[in-house]
Amino acid sequence: MLLFERFNLGHGFRKYFRIAPAVDDSLRDRVYRIRHEVYCEELGFEPERPDRRETDEYDAQSLHCLLTTNADPEQPVGCTRLVLTSQDDPDAPLPFEHTCEATLDRRIIDPARLPRERIAEVSRLAVRGTYRRRRGEARTAVAINDEDFGQGDRPRFPYIPIGLYLGAVALASRSGIDTLFVLTEPRLASHFAKLGVEIRQIGGGVEHRGLRVPSVMDVPGIVKNMRLIIKPIWRVIQEEIEQGYERRAGGAGLSDPPGGIV
């Protein structure tokens, strides 16, 4: 069993975690409360709110993802969101287009020239402090380090951050999104390369809660080129995201998810 868990990442993920789309007000409330705990109370990136919910103007056009423990689905671990372009104003910039307006290299890719309904941005990744207490993580909302992948005969895997990123990819894939943008630490590309995921830097760095660079990922390429060892965890995450929408479709009295995409 230990060897099976070690090399079947899908089994390992399912043993410890659950991931779901936040498809109703109750689940989105849990997402906003995680964000407040991490971004406002722990890191001070945003001002604290009286209702202890961290939200912004992009949440109305976003799809959200919630990670919990398998042992207790009421125990939140982390969250992320997929910011879609506005249905009312598709040409309105995504968050990174504002932040990186002066540093984007539009010779590589120009988001304004892409089909706006097929692009999105991954943002607001947050992992609760209980699950990121290693050295160097005190001032970051989520982290991936070289040691997370293990060394030699001590294999490891960063289930939490990779699970959240793959959750965003699953949301993008089922929503017809081809191109994902992300504003993140420069070293993320090398970590993603271990998974067979190509992430390309598309501009100079900016100071945004630390040094961040704008990057792009191709959703069909991620799914096609994913390394064999990653596919089991991808299938589990994709299945759990789909099941979340199926439960919503079979439920009663649930509100539509932000952005109106089911």
N, C-alpha and C positions, 0 to 999 in steps of 0.2 A: 504493500500500500504506500509506503513512503516513496519508493521509486516512481510509482504511478503518479502520485501527487507532485513529485518533483518535476516530472517531464510533461504532465498534462496540465497546462495552465488553466484550462477551462474548469477542470475538476477542482483545482486549488482555489480559483476565484469563487466558484459556487459554494465551496465549503465555508468560506469566511464572509462573503459579501453578497449583497443584492443591489442591483441598479435598476432604476425605473425612470420613465419620463414623468415630470411633474405636471400631470394633466388636469388637475383640479385645484381649487383655491387652497384646500388644506395642505396639499403637497407643496405648492408654491410658497405657502407661508413658512413651511419648514426650510425651504431653500433660502428665503430671505432672512430667516433667523440665523442660519449658519453663516451667511455672508456678514450679518451684523456682528456676530460673535468674533469672526476672524478679521474682517476688514476694519471694523470700527472699534471694538473693545480691545482686541489683542494687538493689532498692528497700527492702529491709528491712521489708516489710509483715508478713511472717511469719517465725518463727524458722527457721534453717537446720536441715535434717534430715540425719542420717548417711547415709541412702540417696539423698539428693538428689532426692527425690520429694515435691512439695507436694500433700497430699491432706487432705480433711476428711470429716466425717460425711455430707455431702450428695452425695458422689461416688457412693455406692451407689444413689442414686435419680436419677442424671443421665445425659444423653446428651452425648457429647463430640464436638468438631469439631477437626480438625487441618489446618492450612494449611502446605503445603510449596512449594518452588520447582519449576517445571516442568522446568528443566534437570537438577535432581538431586532426585528425590522423597525421598531420604534426608535432605535439608537442611531442617530444620524452620524455619518462619517464625513461626507463632503458633497460638493455640488459643482456644477458648471452650467453654462448656458450657451446657446447658439443664437447669435443676433442675426436675424434676417433683415433684408432691406424692407423699408416701409411699403406696405401695399398702397397707401395713399400717395406716397411720394417716393417712388423707387430710386430716383436720383439723389435722394438725401444721403449724405455720407454715413458710413458705418463708423463706430467709435475710433478705430485705428486710422481711418482716413482723416479725421480731425487731428489726432495726436501726431501723426507722421506726415502731415501735409507738406512740410518743408524737406523731409528726408527721403520720401519714396522715390525710387528710381523707376520712372514710368517707361523707360526703355526695356526693362525686364518684363513688367506687367503694369497695365494701367487699369485699376478697378473700375474707373468711370466708363471704360470702353467695353467692359464685359456685359453679358446679359445679366441685368441686375437681379432678376428673380432666381438666378442660379449661383449666387455667391452668398457667403455668410461669414461671420466672425466668431471664433471661439473666445469667450472671455469669462471673467468672474469665476475662475477656478478657485475653490477654497476648500481646505481640509482642516477640520477642527484640531486644535492644539494637542489634544490627547493622542492623535495619530501622527504627529510630526514633531516629536520631541528629541530628534537627533541633533548632533552638533551642526551648527550652520543653518538650521531651519527656523530659528526663533523669529526672524524678520522676513519670512516669506510665506505666502498663502498656500503654496504647494511647491514641492521640490522633487527633482529626480537627480540622483547622484550616481557616479560610476560604481560605487560599492553596492548600489541597489541590485545590480545584475549579478552579483556574486563573483567569486574568483576560484579558478581551479576546481577542486572537488567540493566547493561550498556554493552551489548555485543558489541564487535568490532571484526574486522578481518583484518589481515595484507595483504591486497590484492596484494600490489606491490611485496614484496619478495616472497610470496607463489606463486603468478602468474608466476614469473620468474622461480622458481624451478619446478613448474608443467609444464611450457613450455619446460624445458629441459627434463623432464620425457616423455612428449609427443613426442618430437623429438627422444628420445631413443627408445620408444615403437614402433614407425613406422619404425625405422631403424634396428630392430632386435637385439637391445642391451639388454642383460639380467642383467648386473652388472654395476652399476654406482659408481664411486669413487669421493670423494670430500674432499678437504682440507679446514677445516672451524673451527669456534670457538667451543670450547668444549660443550657449552650449547645448541648447535643446536639440539642435540638428544632429549632433553626434550621438546623443542618447536615442533619438528616433531611428537613426541608421541601424542600430542594433536590432530593431524590429522589422527592418525592411521598408521603413516609411521614409520617403524623401520629403524634406522640408527645406525650402529655398529661401534664403534671405533676399528681400526685395528693396532694401534701402538702408540708410545709415541708422545708427543707434540713437535713441532718445532717452532722456531722463524721465522715467515714469515709474515711480516706486522702485528705483534702481535702474540700471542700464537695461533697456529693452530694445529689441530689433523687430521690425515688421517682417513677417515670413508668410509663405503661401504653401498650401498642400493641395494636391489633386485627389479628390475623393475616389473616383474610379481607380486611379493608380494605387491608392492606399490599399483598397480591397483586392486588387489584382496581384500586387507585388508583396503582400504580407508574407512574412516568413512562415514556414510550415509550423514551427513551434508556437507561433502566435495565433494561428487560426482557431484552435480550440477555445481560447478565451474570447476571441472575436465572435465566434458563433454563439457562445453563451450570452454575451452582452447584447448582441443583435436580437437574440430570442427573447431576452428579458425586456428589452425596450419594446419589442412588438407586442408581447403579452400585456404590457402596461396600457397600450392603446386599445387592445382587444377588451381588456377589463373595462376601460372607459366606455367603449362602444356598447357593452352589455349592461352598463350601470344606468342608474336613473338619477336625475337631478344634478348632474355634474356640469359645471360651466365649461365653455369652450376654452382651449388652451390659448395663451397669448399668440397673436399672429393669425389665429383662425385656422391653423393647419392641423389636421388630424392624422 
